[in-house]
Amino acid sequence: MSIGVTVAVVVVFALGVLGLARAEAAREENGTGSTVGLTQAGLCFVACAAVVAYGIYLIVPQFH
């Protein structure tokens, strides 16, 4: 189970990096940033942070 979750988090993080790359490419091409790319990156990074926070919650007994 943990290997599957780890792979999923890495894939979601990679999609966030891809979103940042798309926003940067759009900014270089047009002079403005890509809202879709930045939104994609933001959502992916928030999802990764939520998974990490939940994992810490499960590990640390004081949080229960």
Backbone as numpy.savetxt, mean C-alpha at the origin, in Angstrom:
# Nx Ny Nz CAx CAy CAz Cx Cy Cz
-0.82 -20.11 6.26 -1.65 -18.92 6.26 -0.78 -17.67 6.26
0.27 -17.66 7.08 1.09 -16.45 7.16 1.84 -16.19 5.86
2.22 -17.23 5.15 2.90 -17.02 3.87 1.95 -16.37 2.86
0.71 -16.82 2.85 -0.28 -16.24 1.95 -0.54 -14.78 2.24
-0.66 -14.44 3.52 -0.89 -13.05 3.91 0.33 -12.20 3.56
1.52 -12.74 3.79 2.74 -12.01 3.46 2.82 -11.71 1.97
2.52 -12.70 1.16 2.53 -12.50 -0.30 1.48 -11.46 -0.69
0.31 -11.53 -0.09 -0.74 -10.57 -0.40 -0.32 -9.14 -0.03
0.30 -8.97 1.12 0.74 -7.64 1.54 1.82 -7.11 0.60
2.74 -7.98 0.19 3.79 -7.56 -0.74 3.18 -7.15 -2.08
2.19 -7.90 -2.55 1.54 -7.56 -3.82 0.82 -6.22 -3.71
0.11 -6.00 -2.62 -0.60 -4.74 -2.43 0.39 -3.58 -2.33
1.52 -3.80 -1.62 2.54 -2.76 -1.53 3.12 -2.46 -2.91
3.36 -3.51 -3.70 3.89 -3.31 -5.05 2.90 -2.52 -5.91
1.61 -2.77 -5.74 0.61 -1.99 -6.47 0.64 -0.52 -6.05
0.93 -0.27 -4.78 1.08 1.11 -4.31 2.27 1.79 -4.96
3.37 1.07 -5.04 4.56 1.63 -5.70 4.27 1.88 -7.18
3.54 0.97 -7.81 3.14 1.16 -9.21 2.29 2.42 -9.37
1.38 2.64 -8.42 0.57 3.87 -8.47 1.42 5.12 -8.37
2.43 5.09 -7.49 3.34 6.24 -7.40 4.12 6.44 -8.69
4.54 5.34 -9.30 5.27 5.44 -10.56 4.39 6.02 -11.66
3.14 5.61 -11.68 2.21 6.15 -12.69 1.99 7.65 -12.47
1.87 8.04 -11.22 1.67 9.47 -10.93 2.90 10.27 -11.34
4.07 9.73 -11.07 5.31 10.43 -11.45 5.45 10.52 -12.97
5.10 9.43 -13.67 5.18 9.44 -15.13 4.20 10.45 -15.72
3.01 10.52 -15.16 2.03 11.49 -15.64 2.48 12.91 -15.37
3.13 13.11 -14.23 3.61 14.46 -13.90 4.73 14.88 -14.85
5.62 13.95 -15.19 6.70 14.27 -16.13 6.17 14.51 -17.54
5.13 13.78 -17.91 4.58 13.89 -19.26 3.72 15.14 -19.43
2.84 15.37 -18.47 1.87 16.46 -18.59 2.20 17.66 -17.73
3.04 17.49 -16.75 3.31 18.57 -15.83 2.39 18.56 -14.62
1.42 17.66 -14.61 0.52 17.52 -13.46 0.54 16.07 -13.00
0.23 15.83 -11.74 0.20 14.48 -11.19 -1.06 13.73 -11.57
-0.98 12.43 -11.51 -2.14 11.59 -11.79 -2.90 11.33 -10.50
-4.14 11.77 -10.44 -4.95 11.57 -9.26 -5.24 10.09 -9.05
-5.45 9.35 -10.13 -5.74 7.93 -10.02 -4.54 7.19 -9.43
-3.35 7.51 -9.89 -2.15 6.86 -9.38 -1.91 7.16 -7.91
-2.11 8.41 -7.53 -1.92 8.78 -6.13 -2.99 8.14 -5.24
-4.21 8.06 -5.73 -5.28 7.41 -4.97 -4.99 5.93 -4.81
-4.55 5.29 -5.88 -4.19 3.87 -5.83 -3.08 3.65 -4.81
-2.06 4.47 -4.85 -0.93 4.34 -3.92 -1.40 4.55 -2.48
-2.18 5.56 -2.27 -2.66 5.84 -0.91 -3.48 4.71 -0.34
-4.40 4.18 -1.13 -5.24 3.08 -0.66 -4.41 1.83 -0.38
-3.46 1.54 -1.24 -2.62 0.36 -1.04 -1.76 0.50 0.21
-1.18 1.67 0.42 -0.33 1.87 1.60 -1.15 1.86 2.88
-2.35 2.38 2.84 -3.23 2.34 4.02 -3.62 0.89 4.33
-3.90 0.11 3.28 -4.24 -1.30 3.49 -3.06 -2.06 4.11
-1.86 -1.80 3.63 -0.67 -2.44 4.20 -0.48 -2.04 5.66
-0.65 -0.78 5.95 -0.51 -0.31 7.33 -1.56 -0.95 8.24
-2.77 -1.12 7.74 -3.83 -1.74 8.53 -3.50 -3.20 8.83
-2.97 -3.92 7.85 -2.61 -5.32 8.06 -1.48 -5.42 9.08
-0.49 -4.55 8.98 0.62 -4.56 9.94 0.12 -4.21 11.34
-0.74 -3.22 11.45 -1.28 -2.84 12.75 -2.10 -3.98 13.36
-2.87 -4.68 12.54 -3.64 -5.81 13.04 -2.73 -6.93 13.50
-1.65 -7.18 12.78 -0.68 -8.19 13.19 -0.04 -7.84 14.52
0.31 -6.58 14.72 0.87 -6.15 16.00 -0.17 -6.29 17.10
-1.42 -5.97 16.80 -2.50 -6.14 17.77 -2.62 -7.60 18.20
-2.49 -8.51 17.26 -2.60 -9.93 17.60 -1.40 -10.43 18.41
-0.24 -9.84 18.19 0.97 -10.32 18.85 1.11 -9.77 20.27
0.82 -8.50 20.46 1.03 -7.85 21.76 -0.18 -8.08 22.66
0.00 -8.79 23.78 -1.15 -9.12 24.62 -1.76 -7.93 25.36
-1.02 -6.83 25.57 -1.58 -5.69 26.27 -2.71 -5.01 25.49
-2.75 -5.23 24.18 -3.78 -4.60 23.36 -5.12 -5.31 23.42
-5.16 -6.48 24.00 -6.42 -7.25 24.02 -7.27 -6.85 25.18
